[in-house]
Amino acid sequence: MIRRTRENRDVSRKLISVVTLAALLLSLTACATNKGPSRIDYQMGERVPLDPFVYNVIESTWRSQLGSSFSLRLPSQRFLIVNVSITNSGGKEVAIPTFQLEKPNGDLVPEEMKGEGVDQWLGLIRTIGPAQTLQGRIVFDTALASYKLRMTDGGEPGAEKIGYVEIPLRLDPEAPIATPNN
């Protein structure tokens, strides 16, 4: 009888140990999956798969002004124009999230709300159908520097996948502004 009681206590202790270990493993798994957005870095020209989107940053250019002499648009700092291609690899129409630039200190610069003077401007309200590709330009008003273009999969804030593409500082000669003939 005493022997049976000891066996029961040993079994109970082992069961408690197994249940405690299982609970600990479950809590560690929950912490690992709840660590916030995942971040992936890419270079210009590389495919950036953020399901359902596949982004590709084609080129970037800096401008000190946009438009022509009669509709000249000046920035508060400089215009950075980024040419991007976006493919919807999903099975339904989706809205394309807005882009942001990340400064070296981590601050974010939002896209410009106006696209006057930018050929093939993507606009702000943009949707894309399944298996379609959209190519166009986005514009930022910011200081001359190297940045990272921030793009997302459009998921819930804090849980979205985020891709970053290096936008190195590269100054191009600007096209001359057209002046009217007198």
ABEGO torsion letter per residue (X at the ends): XAAAAAAAAAAAAAAAAAAAAAAAAAAAAAAAAAAEBBBBBBBBGBBBBBOABBBBBABBBBBABBEBAAABBBBABBBBBBBBBBBBABABBBBBBBBBBBBAAGBBBBBBABABGBBGBAEABBBBBBGBBBBBBBBBBBBBBBBBBBBBAGBBBGABBBBBBBBBBBBBBBBBBBBBBX
